[in-house]
Amino acid sequence: MHVLRLARIHPSLRAIFRRASTASHPHPSIDSQQAVIPLSNIEAQWAKFTKDEQITVHRQLEQLQKRNWKELSIDEKKAVYYVAFGPHGPRTPTNPPGTVMKVLLSTLGLLGVSGLLFSFIRSQAPPPPKTITREWQEASNERAIAQKANPITGISSEGYKGKGFVTASK
């Protein structure tokens, strides 16, 4: 692991070395580009790596996994786990952190606004019509009986036990 830390190259110097190696070799293969890439804090570096560097790190980790796991350092184990199961590629989260809270607060806000709008519209409405009162509906029942409305099965029939026109509970 000490060798890996010593082999760490600053990102700006890495770009210069990469340009110099591509200038001397017109078609470099991946094997010629394999340099020791530091594995400490791979989580922060992975997104910045090019595809070739990611492949190099992956191959480097494959070689490390062939060794005894008890001999690997914590950084190497973390790097192996991150490359195998980390949140990159198809495992990238679809929602950034905090999305659930934004959706929840937005929903609650919209429900509050709709409740206030309902209350305001309800307060501006005219009073209910007088035909909805219980007295009016009972008077409608009496009038229907007096006029013998629906004498076979309705309110004027013998033995009728329904409410008739009464629907108000007041």
URSULKA-V536390 format. One record per pair of residues at least 6 apart in sequence whose ideal C-beta (glycine too) atoms are under 8 Angstrom apart, sorted by the first residue. I is the first residue (numbers start at 0). J is the second residue. D is the distance in whole Angstrom. If there is no record, write none. Layout:
BEGIN
I|J|D ; I|J|D
END
This chain:
BEGIN
0|72|4 ; 0|74|7 ; 0|75|7 ; 2|35|7 ; 3|35|6 ; 3|37|5 ; 3|38|6 ; 3|39|8 ; 4|37|7 ; 4|39|7 ; 6|34|8 ; 6|35|4 ; 6|37|7 ; 7|37|4 ; 7|39|8 ; 8|16|7 ; 8|34|8 ; 10|47|7 ; 16|34|8 ; 17|32|8 ; 20|27|6 ; 20|31|7 ; 20|32|7 ; 21|27|6 ; 24|31|6 ; 29|51|6 ; 29|54|6 ; 29|55|7 ; 32|51|6 ; 32|55|7 ; 33|55|5 ; 33|58|7 ; 33|59|8 ; 34|55|7 ; 35|59|7 ; 36|48|8 ; 36|52|6 ; 36|55|6 ; 36|56|5 ; 36|59|7 ; 37|44|8 ; 38|56|7 ; 38|59|8 ; 38|60|8 ; 38|74|5 ; 38|75|6 ; 38|77|8 ; 38|78|4 ; 39|74|5 ; 39|78|8 ; 40|74|8 ; 41|56|7 ; 41|74|8 ; 41|77|7 ; 41|78|4 ; 41|81|5 ; 41|82|7 ; 42|77|8 ; 42|81|5 ; 42|85|7 ; 45|53|7 ; 45|56|8 ; 45|81|7 ; 45|82|8 ; 45|85|7 ; 45|87|6 ; 46|87|7 ; 48|56|7 ; 56|78|8 ; 56|82|7 ; 57|82|6 ; 60|75|8 ; 60|78|6 ; 60|79|5 ; 60|82|6 ; 63|71|6 ; 63|75|6 ; 63|79|7 ; 64|79|6 ; 68|76|8 ; 71|79|8 ; 84|90|7 ; 86|92|6 ; 129|135|6 ; 130|136|8 ; 131|167|6 ; 132|167|6 ; 132|169|7 ; 133|165|7 ; 133|167|4 ; 133|168|8 ; 133|169|5 ; 136|163|8 ; 136|164|5 ; 136|165|4 ; 136|166|7 ; 136|167|6 ; 137|165|6 ; 139|163|7 ; 139|164|4 ; 140|154|6 ; 140|163|4 ; 140|164|5 ; 140|165|6 ; 143|149|8 ; 143|153|8 ; 143|154|5 ; 143|155|7 ; 143|163|7 ; 143|164|7 ; 144|154|6 ; 144|155|6 ; 146|155|8 ; 147|155|5 ; 148|154|6 ; 148|155|6 ; 149|155|6 ; 149|156|7 ; 150|156|6 ; 153|159|7 ; 154|161|7 ; 154|163|5 ; 154|164|8
END
